[in-house]
Amino acid sequence: MTDHSQSTAAAEPTGRIVLLTTSHRVAPGVLSWPAWQTLHAADRVLCADPGHPQLPYLREAGVEVEHTAADAHELVAACAGGRTVVVLPGGEGDQRLTDGLARLAGSGGVSMPDLELLPGSYDLPGARLLDLVQVMDRVRRECPWTSRQTHRGLAKYAIEEAYELVEAIEDGDREELREELGDVLLQVVFHARIAEEGIPAGEDGEDGEDGEEALGAFSIDDVAGALVQKLIHRHPHVFGDAQAETPEDVHAHWQRTKAVEKRRESVTDGVPVGQPGLALAAKLAGRARAGGVAVELPRGEGIGYELLELAARAEAEGVDPETALRAAARVYRDAIRAAEGVGTPAR
């Protein structure tokens, strides 16, 4: 009789505890179908935080939520008889509860219910960019330095960060590359946040009297939206029915599309003359060659014309003269340091 009773007790279902997690980067109320199914089928739904963002939507869906901070022992007891209890942790999770459940499970003296971690919503790729936008917004509002910055005042940092990114790429340092990509991204988000205010793009941060008219406001979403549209439009072989078998096919279509979009009068339109000289010369030579403009290189006295010829030759051979010169300059730098008896700088 006793053995039969013990067998019956041992066979009694222990139930299930479901920790239902959600991402603050996903709008409240947007939950996965398994999450809704579990919520509606649960015997009890518990949440210790009365301000949990999901609660209004659960009430609308007819899910009754108990506002209680049950400990591990209470949860296990609530699952007796095969019951299912769903717990909605707060935004930072519930370390006390999970540690308590882990201790009970490890004790060996308690028949534990099944433990399940169910993502009700989860981050998609790029979700952390939402955090970046939110943090940038707060820093812009509350930081004494950041709140005073302008497009023109930040311009030098965009150039510096771009060069540091190039250096990280050439050094092959993956950790440095990740950091420098972040610094470049910061410049994009920073400028977009400033533009959201609709202030003059050339305002100097002091009195703003630079003669420029105020520009229309736009946000990081406008920047991203325009970029998405551009990428789709310029990749019909990916998003449409156009054919492109080689990188050269893609490049040719890209240039044709740009010409239609920009409606340029000259192949030189849109080439920034403020870029480094070798890069400028190579870019102009490439534009002329791609556009079929038959023009000879100008001849003249001085090293400038010799460098122009070298840059055009490099471009025609598929070599970036800026990159080539930088590589040679690095070797030269190391030779100088060796002559000084100084080691090669750490990379």
C-alpha positions as CSV (number, residue, x, y, z in Angstrom):
1,M,0.0,0.0,0.0
2,T,2.8,2.4,1.0
3,D,4.8,1.6,-2.1
4,H,1.8,2.2,-4.3
5,S,1.1,5.6,-2.7
6,Q,4.7,6.6,-3.2
7,S,4.6,5.6,-6.8
8,T,1.5,7.6,-7.4
9,A,3.0,10.6,-5.8
10,A,6.2,10.3,-7.8
11,A,4.1,10.1,-11.0
12,E,2.2,13.3,-10.3
13,P,3.0,15.9,-12.9
14,T,5.3,18.7,-11.6
15,G,4.0,21.4,-14.0
16,R,5.9,24.1,-15.8
17,I,7.5,27.5,-15.1
18,V,7.8,29.8,-18.1
19,L,9.9,32.9,-18.0
20,L,8.5,35.1,-20.7
21,T,11.2,37.6,-21.8
22,T,10.6,40.6,-24.1
23,S,12.8,43.2,-25.8
24,H,12.4,46.9,-25.0
25,R,13.5,47.5,-28.6
26,V,10.2,46.0,-29.9
27,A,6.9,47.8,-29.4
28,P,4.9,46.5,-26.4
29,G,2.1,44.2,-27.3
30,V,4.0,42.8,-30.3
31,L,4.6,39.2,-29.1
32,S,5.3,35.9,-30.8
33,W,2.4,33.5,-31.5
34,P,3.9,30.9,-29.1
35,A,4.0,33.6,-26.4
36,W,0.3,34.5,-26.8
37,Q,-0.6,30.8,-26.9
38,T,1.3,30.2,-23.6
39,L,-0.2,33.2,-21.9
40,H,-3.7,32.3,-22.8
41,A,-3.2,28.6,-21.7
42,A,-1.4,29.3,-18.5
43,D,-3.0,28.7,-15.1
44,R,-1.4,31.8,-13.7
45,V,0.5,34.8,-15.1
46,L,2.7,36.6,-12.6
47,C,4.5,40.0,-12.8
48,A,6.2,41.8,-9.9
49,D,6.4,45.1,-11.8
50,P,3.0,46.9,-12.0
51,G,4.5,49.3,-14.6
52,H,5.6,46.5,-17.0
53,P,5.0,47.9,-20.5
54,Q,3.3,44.7,-21.6
55,L,0.5,44.8,-19.0
56,P,-2.0,47.1,-20.8
57,Y,-1.8,44.8,-23.9
58,L,-2.2,41.6,-21.9
59,R,-5.3,43.1,-20.3
60,E,-6.7,44.0,-23.7
61,A,-6.1,40.4,-24.8
62,G,-8.0,39.1,-21.8
63,V,-4.9,37.7,-20.0
64,E,-5.3,38.1,-16.2
65,V,-2.0,39.1,-14.6
66,E,-1.3,38.8,-10.8
67,H,1.0,41.6,-9.5
68,T,3.2,39.5,-7.1
69,A,6.8,38.8,-6.5
70,A,6.7,35.1,-5.9
71,D,9.9,33.4,-4.8
72,A,11.3,30.1,-6.1
73,H,9.5,27.9,-3.4
74,E,6.2,29.6,-4.1
75,L,6.5,29.1,-7.8
76,V,7.4,25.5,-7.5
77,A,4.4,25.0,-5.2
78,A,2.1,26.9,-7.6
79,C,3.0,24.4,-10.4
80,A,1.8,21.3,-8.4
81,G,-0.5,19.1,-10.2
82,G,0.8,19.9,-13.6
83,R,-0.1,23.6,-13.6
84,T,1.7,26.1,-15.8
85,V,2.8,29.5,-14.3
86,V,4.1,32.2,-16.6
87,V,6.4,34.9,-15.1
88,L,7.1,38.2,-16.8
89,P,10.5,39.4,-15.5
90,G,11.2,43.1,-15.4
91,G,13.5,44.9,-17.9
92,E,16.6,43.9,-16.0
93,G,15.4,40.3,-15.4
94,D,14.9,38.8,-12.0
95,Q,18.2,37.5,-10.8
96,R,16.8,36.7,-7.3
97,L,14.2,34.4,-8.8
98,T,16.4,32.6,-11.3
99,D,19.1,32.0,-8.6
100,G,16.5,30.6,-6.3
101,L,15.2,28.2,-8.9
102,A,18.8,27.1,-9.7
103,R,19.5,26.4,-6.0
104,L,16.3,24.3,-5.7
105,A,17.1,22.4,-8.8
106,G,20.6,21.7,-7.6
107,S,19.5,20.6,-4.1
108,G,18.0,17.3,-5.3
109,G,15.4,17.4,-2.6
110,V,12.6,19.0,-4.6
111,S,10.6,17.7,-7.6
112,M,11.2,20.6,-10.0
113,P,8.7,21.7,-12.6
114,D,10.0,22.1,-16.2
115,L,11.8,25.4,-16.6
116,E,11.4,27.2,-19.9
117,L,12.7,30.5,-21.2
118,L,10.4,31.8,-23.9
119,P,11.3,34.9,-25.9
120,G,8.0,36.8,-26.4
121,S,9.9,39.3,-28.6
122,Y,13.6,39.4,-29.5
123,D,16.0,41.7,-31.2
124,L,16.4,41.6,-34.9
125,P,19.8,42.4,-36.5
126,G,20.5,46.2,-36.1
127,A,18.4,46.5,-33.0
128,R,21.2,48.0,-31.0
129,L,21.1,50.9,-33.4
130,L,17.9,51.9,-31.7
131,D,19.8,52.2,-28.4
132,L,22.4,54.3,-30.1
133,V,19.8,56.8,-31.4
134,Q,18.2,57.0,-27.9
135,V,21.5,57.5,-26.2
136,M,22.6,60.2,-28.7
137,D,19.3,62.0,-28.2
138,R,19.8,62.1,-24.4
139,V,23.5,63.2,-24.7
140,R,22.5,65.9,-27.2
141,R,19.9,67.3,-24.7
142,E,21.9,67.0,-21.5
143,C,25.6,67.2,-22.2
144,P,27.0,70.8,-22.1
145,W,29.5,70.2,-24.8
146,T,27.5,68.0,-27.1
147,S,24.4,70.2,-27.0
148,R,26.4,73.1,-28.5
149,Q,28.0,71.3,-31.4
150,T,27.1,72.2,-35.0
151,H,27.6,70.5,-38.4
152,R,30.5,72.8,-39.2
153,G,32.2,72.4,-35.9
154,L,32.1,68.6,-36.1
155,A,33.3,68.4,-39.7
156,K,37.0,68.0,-38.8
157,Y,36.1,65.0,-36.6
158,A,34.4,63.2,-39.5
159,I,37.6,63.5,-41.5
160,E,39.8,62.4,-38.6
161,E,37.6,59.4,-37.9
162,A,37.5,58.4,-41.5
163,Y,41.3,58.3,-41.6
164,E,41.5,56.4,-38.4
165,L,39.2,53.8,-39.9
166,V,41.4,53.5,-43.0
167,E,44.4,53.0,-40.7
168,A,42.6,50.3,-38.8
169,I,41.8,48.5,-42.1
170,E,45.3,48.7,-43.3
171,D,46.7,47.5,-40.0
172,G,44.4,44.5,-40.1
173,D,43.5,45.1,-36.4
174,R,39.9,43.7,-36.0
175,E,39.3,45.2,-32.6
176,E,40.5,48.6,-33.7
177,L,38.4,48.2,-36.9
178,R,35.3,47.6,-34.8
179,E,36.0,50.6,-32.6
180,E,36.7,52.9,-35.5
181,L,33.6,51.8,-37.4
182,G,31.7,52.8,-34.3
183,D,33.4,56.2,-34.2
184,V,32.4,56.8,-37.9
185,L,28.8,55.7,-37.1
186,L,28.8,58.2,-34.2
187,Q,29.5,61.0,-36.6
188,V,26.5,60.0,-38.8
189,V,24.1,59.7,-35.8
190,F,25.5,62.9,-34.3
191,H,24.9,65.0,-37.5
192,A,21.5,63.5,-38.0
193,R,20.5,64.4,-34.4
194,I,21.7,68.0,-35.0
195,A,19.7,68.1,-38.3
196,E,16.6,67.0,-36.5
197,E,16.6,70.5,-34.8
198,G,16.5,72.3,-38.2
199,I,19.4,74.6,-37.3
200,P,21.7,76.2,-39.8
201,A,24.2,73.7,-41.2
202,G,27.0,76.2,-41.0
203,E,26.2,77.7,-37.6
204,D,29.5,78.3,-35.8
205,G,28.2,77.3,-32.3
206,E,28.8,80.9,-30.9
207,D,26.5,83.4,-32.5
208,G,25.4,81.5,-35.6
209,E,25.9,84.5,-37.9
210,D,27.4,83.0,-41.0
211,G,24.9,84.1,-43.5
212,E,23.5,80.7,-44.2
213,E,19.7,80.1,-44.3
214,A,18.3,77.6,-41.9
215,L,17.9,74.2,-43.3
216,G,14.9,71.9,-43.1
217,A,14.9,69.4,-40.3
218,F,15.4,65.7,-40.9
219,S,16.1,62.7,-38.8
220,I,18.2,59.6,-38.8
221,D,15.2,57.7,-40.2
222,D,15.2,60.1,-43.2
223,V,18.9,59.4,-43.7
224,A,18.4,55.6,-43.4
225,G,15.2,55.7,-45.6
226,A,16.9,57.6,-48.4
227,L,19.9,55.2,-48.2
228,V,17.6,52.1,-48.4
229,Q,15.8,53.6,-51.4
230,K,19.1,54.3,-53.1
231,L,20.5,50.8,-52.5
232,I,17.4,49.2,-53.9
233,H,17.2,51.5,-56.9
234,R,20.9,50.9,-57.7
235,H,20.7,47.1,-57.3
236,P,18.0,46.0,-59.7
237,H,20.0,42.8,-60.2
238,V,19.2,42.0,-56.6
239,F,15.8,43.6,-56.0
240,G,14.5,43.5,-59.6
241,D,14.8,41.5,-62.8
242,A,18.0,43.1,-64.2
243,Q,21.0,40.9,-64.9
244,A,24.5,41.4,-63.7
245,E,27.0,38.6,-64.0
246,T,30.2,40.4,-63.1
247,P,31.4,43.2,-60.8
248,E,32.0,45.2,-63.9
249,D,28.3,44.8,-64.9
250,V,27.3,46.1,-61.5
251,H,29.7,49.1,-61.6
252,A,28.5,50.1,-65.1
253,H,24.8,50.0,-64.0
254,W,25.6,51.9,-60.8
255,Q,27.3,54.7,-62.9
256,R,24.4,54.8,-65.4
257,T,21.9,55.1,-62.5
258,K,23.9,57.8,-60.8
259,A,24.0,59.8,-64.0
260,V,20.2,59.7,-64.3
261,E,19.7,60.5,-60.7
262,K,22.1,63.4,-60.5
263,R,21.5,64.8,-64.0
264,R,25.0,66.0,-64.1
265,E,26.4,68.2,-66.9
266,S,29.9,66.9,-66.5
267,V,31.5,63.7,-65.4
268,T,33.4,65.8,-62.9
269,D,30.3,67.0,-61.1
270,G,30.1,65.6,-57.6
271,V,33.9,65.1,-57.3
272,P,34.9,66.8,-54.0
273,V,37.9,68.9,-54.8
274,G,38.8,69.1,-51.1
275,Q,39.9,65.5,-50.9
276,P,43.7,64.6,-50.9
277,G,45.4,65.5,-54.1
278,L,46.4,62.0,-55.3
279,A,42.8,60.8,-54.7
280,L,41.4,63.8,-56.5
281,A,43.6,63.3,-59.5
282,A,42.8,59.5,-59.7
283,K,39.0,60.2,-59.3
284,L,39.0,62.7,-62.1
285,A,41.0,60.3,-64.4
286,G,38.6,57.5,-63.5
287,R,35.5,59.7,-64.3
288,A,37.0,60.7,-67.6
289,R,37.9,57.2,-68.6
290,A,34.5,55.7,-67.5
291,G,32.6,58.5,-69.2
292,G,34.5,58.1,-72.5
293,V,35.8,61.6,-72.4
294,A,38.9,61.8,-74.6
295,V,41.2,64.3,-73.0
296,E,44.9,64.4,-72.6
297,L,46.6,65.1,-69.3
298,P,47.7,68.7,-69.1
299,R,51.5,69.2,-69.3
300,G,53.4,71.7,-67.3
301,E,56.4,72.4,-65.2
302,G,56.7,71.1,-61.7
303,I,56.1,68.1,-59.5
304,G,52.3,68.6,-59.5
305,Y,52.0,67.6,-63.1
306,E,54.3,64.6,-62.6
307,L,52.2,63.5,-59.7
308,L,49.0,64.0,-61.8
309,E,50.4,61.7,-64.4
310,L,51.4,59.0,-61.8
311,A,47.9,59.2,-60.3
312,A,46.2,58.8,-63.6
313,R,48.5,55.9,-64.5
314,A,47.8,54.2,-61.2
315,E,44.0,54.6,-61.7
316,A,44.2,53.1,-65.1
317,E,46.0,50.1,-63.7
318,G,43.5,49.6,-61.0
319,V,45.7,50.9,-58.2
320,D,44.6,53.5,-55.6
321,P,47.4,55.9,-55.5
322,E,46.6,57.2,-52.0
323,T,46.7,53.6,-50.6
324,A,49.9,52.9,-52.5
325,L,51.6,56.0,-51.3
326,R,50.5,55.4,-47.7
327,A,51.9,51.9,-47.8
328,A,55.3,53.2,-49.1
329,A,55.2,56.0,-46.5
330,R,54.7,53.4,-43.8
331,V,57.8,51.6,-45.0
332,Y,59.7,54.9,-45.0
333,R,58.5,55.7,-41.5
334,D,59.8,52.3,-40.2
335,A,63.1,52.9,-42.0
336,I,63.4,56.2,-40.2
337,R,62.7,54.7,-36.9
338,A,65.2,51.9,-37.5
339,A,67.8,54.5,-38.3
340,E,67.0,56.2,-35.0
341,G,67.3,53.0,-33.2
342,V,63.6,53.1,-32.3
343,G,61.3,50.0,-32.7
344,T,58.4,49.8,-35.1
345,P,55.3,51.4,-33.4
346,A,52.7,49.0,-32.0
347,R,49.7,48.3,-34.3
